């Protein structure tokens, strides 16, 4: 399974992605919106969980590769997450800080949104994040998502949810 955009390739995570993912997921600055950065075992678990998701759900977080250089710069994909107590498809992303502010997260997230609506029956997709994570909700808004709700959450203190329906996505893609 892989997705391709103008500048990126999104493919299933492999063990060889461990160093690149470790540099992102263990970095306190990169993970400031998470309860804590991941350690080495946590990153190996991250890869293994996504590999299981591919088999069970048909999707997961994929490694984001720059086509121009072949460099792994992050992850982006769809996971089923508990959003305010309901299991819903959620687009998540992490782009290494050396590659941020170039539109890669938006480009990868759009490809994931297109994949979900083109290959599944889900009627909506969401992105949720800690209420202070302005970069993530900026990506969601850029990709046509709208604010859905904000609620108290023991992990994030407060969680913001953005989403887009299949119909909204279809109208947007026809423009």
C-alpha positions in Angstrom: 0.0 0.0 0.0 1.3 3.4 -0.9 0.0 6.9 -1.8 1.8 9.4 -4.0 1.5 13.2 -4.2 3.4 15.7 -6.2 6.3 15.7 -3.7 5.7 12.8 -1.3 5.4 9.1 -1.1 3.4 7.6 1.8 4.1 3.9 2.3 3.6 1.3 5.0 6.1 1.6 7.9 9.0 -0.7 8.0 11.6 -1.5 10.6 14.2 0.5 8.5 12.1 3.6 9.4 12.9 3.3 13.0 15.8 5.8 13.1 13.8 8.5 11.3 10.7 7.9 13.5 12.8 7.8 16.6 14.2 11.3 15.8 10.7 12.6 15.6 8.8 10.7 18.3 11.5 11.0 21.0 12.1 14.7 20.5 10.5 16.7 23.4 9.9 19.7 21.1 8.2 17.6 18.4 6.1 15.8 21.0 5.2 18.9 23.1 1.4 18.3 22.4 1.7 14.7 23.6 1.8 13.5 27.3 5.5 12.7 26.8 8.0 11.8 24.0 8.4 8.1 23.1 11.4 6.1 24.1 13.1 3.5 21.9 10.6 0.8 22.9 7.7 3.1 22.4 8.8 3.9 18.8 9.2 0.2 18.1 5.6 -0.3 19.4 4.4 2.6 17.3 5.7 0.8 14.1 4.3 -2.5 15.2 0.8 -1.0 16.0 0.7 0.5 12.6 1.7 -2.7 10.9 -1.2 -4.4 12.7 -3.5 -1.6 11.6 -2.7 -2.3 8.0 -3.8 -5.9 8.4 -6.9 -5.2 10.5 -8.2 -1.9 9.3 -6.7 -1.6 5.8 -4.9 1.6 6.8 -2.8 3.2 9.5 0.0 5.8 9.8 2.3 5.6 6.8 5.9 6.8 6.6 6.2 10.0 4.7 9.1 10.0 2.2 10.4 13.0 0.1 10.3 11.7 -3.5 13.2 14.0 -4.5 15.7 12.6 -1.9 14.1 9.3 -0.6 14.4 10.7 2.9 11.8 9.7 5.5 10.5 12.9 7.1 7.6 11.8 9.2 4.4 9.9 9.3 0.8 10.6 8.2 -2.2 8.4 7.9 -5.6 7.3 9.2 -6.2 5.5 12.4 -9.4 4.6 14.3 -9.4 6.7 17.4 -11.7 7.3 20.3 -13.0 10.9 19.7 -15.3 11.9 22.5 -16.1 8.2 23.2 -16.7 7.1 19.6 -14.3 5.2 17.4 -13.8 7.3 14.3 -11.3 7.6 11.4 -8.8 10.2 12.2 -6.0 11.7 10.1 -2.8 12.3 12.1 0.6 13.5 11.1 4.1 14.2 12.4 6.6 16.0 10.1 10.2 16.3 11.3 10.9 19.9 12.5 13.6 20.3 9.8 10.9 19.9 7.2 8.0 21.8 8.7 6.4 24.9 7.2 6.7 23.6 3.6 3.2 22.2 3.3 4.2 18.6 3.6 1.7 17.8 6.4 -1.2 19.3 4.4 -0.2 17.5 1.3 0.1 14.2 3.0 -3.1 14.7 5.0 -5.0 15.5 1.8 -3.8 12.3 0.2 -5.0 10.4 3.2 -8.4 12.1 3.1 -8.7 11.3 -0.6 -7.7 7.7 0.1 -10.3 7.3 2.8 -13.2 8.7 0.8 -12.2 6.9 -2.4 -11.7 3.4 -0.9 -13.9 3.1 2.1 -17.6 3.8 3.1 -16.8 6.2 5.9 -19.0 9.3 5.7 -16.6 11.6 7.5 -13.0 11.9 8.7 -11.6 13.8 11.6 -8.5 15.2 13.1 -8.2 15.7 16.8 -5.5 17.4 18.8 -4.6 19.1 22.1 -6.5 22.5 22.2 -3.2 24.4 22.1 -1.8 22.6 18.9 -2.3 25.5 16.5 -0.1 23.9 13.7 -2.3 20.8 13.6 -5.5 22.6 13.4 -4.0 24.9 10.8 -3.4 21.8 8.6 -7.0 20.6 9.3 -8.5 23.9 8.2 -6.2 24.1 5.2 -7.6 20.8 4.0 -11.2 21.8 4.3 -12.0 20.5 7.7 -14.2 22.6 10.0 -14.2 22.9 13.8 -16.6 20.3 15.3 -16.2 20.4 19.0 -13.9 20.9 22.0 -14.2 18.8 25.1 -12.4 18.0 28.3 -10.0 15.0 28.0 -7.8 13.4 30.6 -4.9 13.0 28.1 -4.9 16.4 26.3 -6.6 18.5 29.1 -8.9 19.8 26.3 -9.2 18.2 22.9 -10.3 20.0 19.7 -11.9 18.0 16.9 -12.0 19.1 13.2 -13.8 17.1 10.5 -15.0 16.9 7.0 -17.9 14.9 5.5 -17.8 12.9 2.3 -20.2 15.5 0.8 -18.0 18.4 1.8 -14.9 16.6 0.5 -16.7 15.9 -2.8 -17.7 19.6 -3.3 -14.2 20.7 -2.4 -12.5 18.3 -4.9 -14.7 19.4 -7.7 -13.6 23.0 -7.4 
